[in-house]
Amino acid sequence: MSGHINQNVQLPNAIKKPSAWLGADMSRNPDAWLYQLTADDVGDLEASASHFQSLGIDVGEISKKTFPLTTFGEHIAELKQTLLSGVGLEVLRGLPIKKYSEAFAATIFCGIGAHIGSARSQNADGHILGHVRDIGADANDPNSRIYQTCERQTFHTDSADVVGLLCIREAREGGKSLLVSAETIYNRMKQERPDLLEKLFDPIATDRRGEIPNGAKPYMEIPVLSWHEGYLTVFYQRQYINSAQRFEGAMKLSPEHVEALDMFDALANNPELCFGMQLQPGDMQFVYNHSQLHDRTGFLDWPDPSQRRHLMRLWLSIEGDRPLPESFKERYGTIEVGNRGGIITKHTKLHAPID
């Protein structure tokens, strides 16, 4: 199964784009990724959320039309370009979330999401608004989702073009958000171990963790790295690659594959390449999944359940995005630009649970 790269395709020696950044540079220059909301921005968002709530419809059905922005729409246009062709991430800071109900905060977050792209289902139940918190799930259970634990995650991508997080409450300690550029990892591997880099273009199996569309295998065969129409696209979750080895029919990882994955992980965790940020209540972080990987450190939570760490999550598909290779149909169902990503099974109906 090796040699998955079309031999006629010449991989670039280095990817030189704003999204191929070094973590050390991003740490020194937060202006590259942090946008401070102005009083006018906040007023615009609050007015739009009040208007939407007056309509009495489920926040899962929010749209540009039902969440009409005046001035902040201009910044969202810039944010989309930052995601698609800039550094690939942005944090919006300054939303006074402590004075909002969770429903009002969710309305603002989903409203911004509706202006960025179309919201996608994050699980088989059709939740477009996910809740990231420790519900006591076992991180070692092959059918549990890591974001429902307090364990350190590993660098990974989510199943959509863009992932958005809104911080409602922080943990007592830890829970830092970490980011790394897949293009920068590619550049290092191309320089130091091109033989191992090539292994990451093979059809490596990733476990679906029990959320299986009709007629699909319990795993997906999507390379960690794909070179398609001039774009390097990443798809990665190491724990799910490891647990997919339990399935008969999944490509068996050779020692070289394991070495390549280990090098990928080591580079992702290299402090020169990655950087971290502590999201504050009200922070909204948007990350472009096709060029960036994200992670979260382990955390210690508050004993009082009402004080515990809580983030809301969106998965979005953006118009004008890059083309994806055919293999992504295994995860996305369709690779149609602006209408792809998420987890859909026959029982899926889109809605947005607030709690």
N, C-alpha and C positions, 0 to 999 in steps of 0.2 A: 504493500500500500504506500511505500515511500515514493518520493519524487512527485508529490501532489502538485508542485508548481509546474505549470506549463513551461517546458524547457525553452520555448521561444521567448518567454517573458524575461526581460532583463530587470532584475531587482535593482533599485537605486543604491548607490554606495552610501548615501546619506540622505535623510529627509530634512530639508531646510524650510521649515514653516514656523509661524508663531506658536503653533500647537506642539512643536518639538522643543519644549522648554526644559530648563534645569530647575529642580526644586530649590536649590540654593539661591538662584536669581529671583524666583517667585517669593521666597521668604523675605528677601531684602526689599522687594518692590511690590507691596500690597496694592498699589494703584493699578497694577496690571490686571487685577481680578476682583477688586472690591469697589462697589458703587454705594455711596452714601445717599440714601433717600432724602430729598428735600421736604420741607413742610408742604410745598405744593404737590409733590408726588404723593405724600401720605393723604392729603386732602382729596386728591383725585381718586385714589384707591378706596378710601372710605365712602365717598359719595357713590361710586360704582357698586360697592358691596351693599350699601343701603338700598339702592335702586333694585338690585337683583333680589334681595330678601323680600322686597315689597311684592314681587311677582308670585311668591309662594310655590316655586318649583324646586325640585331636588337639585342640589349643587352638582350632582353628577351630569346634569344636562346643561350646565352653564356654557355660554358661547360669547363670542365677541359682541354680538348684538345685545345680549341680555346683561353684559358687563361692559357698558360703553365708557371708554377712557377718553379724556380730552388731551392733556399734555403728556401724561406718562407713556402714551402709545409710542411717542418718538423714541424714548429710551428702550422700549421693548424691541423696536426695529434694530437698534444698535446691539442689543443683547443677542438677538438672533445671529447677527453677523459675527459677534465675538465667539459664539458657540460653533458656527459652521466654518468660519475661515480665520478666526483669531486664536487666542490662547486655548479656547475650548472649555472655559469655565468662568463663572461669575457668581459673586455673593452680593445680594442686595441687603444692606444693613440699615436699621433705623425704624423698622415698623414697631409702633408702641403696643406690642401684643398683650402686655399685662392688663390693658384696659378693655380688651375684647373678650367676648365669649368664644369658645372653640369653634362654634358654627360661623361666627363672623370672620375669624382668622382663616378658617378653611375656605370661605367664600372669596376672600382676597387672593389667597394662594391659587385656588382653582381658576379664578378669573384671570390672573396673570398667565397661568398655564394655557388658558383658552386663546390668549393673544399670541403665545409662542407657537403653539401647534395643537394637534388633536390628542386628547387624553386617551391612554390605552389601559386595558384591564391588567391588574397586577397579580391576579390569581384566578383560579377556576371559578370563583364566585362573582367575578365581574366588578371587583372593587377598583374604581379609578383613583380613589384616595386611599393610599396605604397608611398604616400606622406602624412606625418603627419603634418597638419597645420590647423589653424583656418580659415574655409571658411564661418564662420557665421552661421553654422548649429545650430538648436535649441536643446539643450541637453535634453529638456523635450519631444521632439517629439519621439513617440515610433518607428518610422522608421529611425531616424537619428543615425549616428555612433558617439560615444563620441569623438573619436580622431580628428574629424573635428570641434571641438569647442575649446574655451580657458578655459573651466571649469576644475576644479579638477576632475580627473577620480576617480575610486575606484580601490582597488586591484583586479586584474583579470588575466585570462590567455587568450592567443590568440589561434586561431584554427589551430595550427600546432605544430610539435615537438619542433621547435626552432624559436624564433623571433629575428631578427637582426635590429638594428637601426643605421643609419649613421647621425650624426649631421652636417647639412650644416650651419645653423645659429641659434644662441640662441635668446630667447625672450629678451625684455628690462629688465624684471625681472620675476623671478619665473620659472615655467616649469621644476622643479627638478625631476629627475628620482628616483623612490622609488622601493625597492625590499624587499620581505619577503619570507622565506621558508615555504611552506605548511607543510612540515614534522615537523618543529618546532611548528607550530600551532597545528598540530595533537598531538604532545607529550604533550603540555600544556593541551589541552582539555581532553586527555586520563587520565591525572593526576587529573584534577580539576572537570570535568563534563563528565564522560564517557557516561552518559545517553543522553546528548545533542550531543556528538560526533557521536553516532550511527545514529541520525536523518540525518546526512549529507551523509549517504550511501543510502538513499532513492532515487527513480527516480524523482528528482526535475526538473521541467520544466524550460527551458531557451528560451526566445524569439529569433526567427531568424531575427527579425527586417526587415521583408519584403524580405529577400534574401532566397527564398524557392526553393529547388531542386524539380524537377518533382515528383509528387505523395507524397511529404512529408507533414507532418503537419507544421503549422506555428511556431511550437516550437519543441525543442528537449527534450528528457527525459534522461539526463545523470546525474548521481549523482555528487554532489560536490566532494566527495571523493570515490575512488574505490580501493579495495585491490585485486590485480590480479597477480597471479604467483610471489608472493614475493615483489611486488612493490606497493607503495601507489601513485596513480595518481590523480591529482587535475584538476577540470574543473569548472571555476567560473567567473561570471560577475553579481554582485548583482542587478544592475539596470535592467538587462535583465531577471533575475529571477522574480523580482517584476512585470515587465510589462507583463510577460507570464501569470500572474494570470488572465488577461482579457480573456483568451481563454477557451471556453467550452471544457471539456475533460482533461485539464491540472490538474495534481494532486494539490488539494487545500492545501496550507500550513497551518499546525496546529499551535497553539500558541507555541508549543515546537519547531517546525521547525523554526519559526521566531526567537525564543530565541537562537537557535543553530547558525543561520546565523548571528545574532547580535553579538554573542560571537566570532565567526570566524572573523568578521570585526574588533571588538575591539582588538583582539589579533594581527591581521595583522597590525594595526596602533599603537601597543604598541612600544614605542621607544627603548625598550630593544631588541625586536624581529626584527624590520625592520630597514633599513638604506637607506640613500639617497645619490645621487651624481649629480653634475651639469655637464652634458655632454658638452664638449667644441667642437667648430667646428673641424671636422676631426675625432672625437671619433667614434668608431664603437663598439656598445654594443651587445653582443649575450647572450640570456637568454634561458634556458631550461624550456619549458612550463609545463612539467609534474610534476616537483617538486617545481617550483618557481612561485610566483605571482609578477606582476609588476604594477606600478601605476605612475601617474605624477601629480604634484601639479598644481594648476591653474596658469595662467601667464598673465602678462600685455605685450602687443606687441608694436612694434615700429609703429609710424603713417605712415611711408613710406612703401608701399607694398613691395618694393624690399629689404627691410631690415628685413622683418618679419621672425619669428621663422619657421624653416623648417627642418624636418627630413625625410630621406628616410627609408623605411621599407622593410624587406624581411621576408617571412615565408618559413621555410626549413624543409625537412624531411631527417633524417639521417639514413644511413645504420648501422646495428648493434645495433639499438635502442631496447628499451624494448617492450614486447608485450602489446597491449592495450585491454581492455575488449570489448565485442561485442557492448555495448551501444554506443561506439565512432563511429560506422558506421553511426549513425544518423547525425553526424557532418562531419566526414571525408569521407563518401562514402565507402572507403575501410580502413581496419586497417592493410594493408600489410606494413611491415616494409620497410622504405626507399622510399615509394610511397604513402604517406597518408597526409591528411591535406588539408586545403584550402577550397575555396568556389567554387563549380562547378555547373552551371546550363546548360541548353541545348544551350545557346548562347555563352558559354565561349570559347574564343580563347586566348591562352597565349601570352602576349606581355608586354613590359616595357616602359610605357610613362615616358619621362624624365622630363616633367613639368606638 
